Amino acid sequence: MSRVCELTGKGPMSGNNVSHANNKTRRRFLPNLNDVTLQSEALGRGIKLRISASALRSVDHRGGLDRFLAKAKDTELSADALKVKKEIAKALVAQA
């Protein structure tokens, strides 16, 4: 299982642990990933995703999964999220 957010593409970063004696050793900063089920209004069902906590706040801020995916760049989304984005777009066209 990769440690990458499915909505924002956020992944591990590297840096240093710095001791009191200023010794530096390499370390990894991992994103805060959570398994969540987000409800899609257009599809009428829940979508399971593995996203970071900051992405979850962004989804809430934009007003839900449908609106977040409408503005999201295709290059940042995972294959599953991209498939959901296309399904939502088709459902919205069918409703209109």
N, C-alpha and C positions, 0 to 999 in steps of 0.2 A: 504494500500500500504506500503510495507516494505521499510525501508531506507537502502537498501543494493545494492551495485553496481552489475550488472548482469555479468560483465566480470571479475572483480578482487575480488569480495566478500568483499569489504571494507564496514564496517558498522559503527554505532555510537560508540564512545568511551566516557568514563566518566572521569571527573577530578574535579578541584576545581576552583571557583571564589575566588580570594584573594583580599581583600580590602586593602586600605592604612593602616588600623589598624591591618592588618594581620588576619582578620576574614576569615574563610574558609567556603564556602557553596558549595554543590555539583552541578554540571552542566553536560550537555551532549554536546559533540562535534559531530556535524552531518556531514556526507560526503557531498561534493558539487555535488549533483546528477542533471543530465540534461537528458531530453528526446530527443534522437537523432535518425536519420535514417541514417544508414551506408550502403553504396553500396557494394554488394558482386560481384566480377568479375566472379566467377565461376557460381553463380546462375543467374546473370544478373538481379537482383532486389534489392530493398532496404529492410533492416531489421530494425524494430523499437526496440530500446533498451533503458533502463534507466541506464546510466553509470555515473561514476564520471568524473570530469574534468581531473584528472590525467590519468585515463584509456583512455580517448579520445586522449590525447597527446601520450600515449603509442601505440595506434592503428596507429596514424599518423607516429610515429617513426619506427614502424616495417613494414610499407608499405601497410597498408590496413587491413580490417577486416579478410580476408582469411588467411593472414600470421600470424596475431595475434592469431586467434583461433587455427591454426596448432601447435603453441608452447604453448598454454595455458593448464594448468592442469585441468583435468575434475572435480576435487574436488572444485575448486574455481568458476566454471561456474554455472549459474542458469540453471534450467530445459530447458527454452526456448533457451538459448545460446548453451547448449549442443546439442539440437535438430538441431540447425543451423549448428553447427560444423560437425555433422554427414552427413547432407545434402551436405555440401561443399565437404567433403571427397568423397562421392559417385559421385558427379558431376566431380571432378578432375580425378577419376578413369575412368569414362565414356569417358572423353575427351582424355585420354592418349591411 
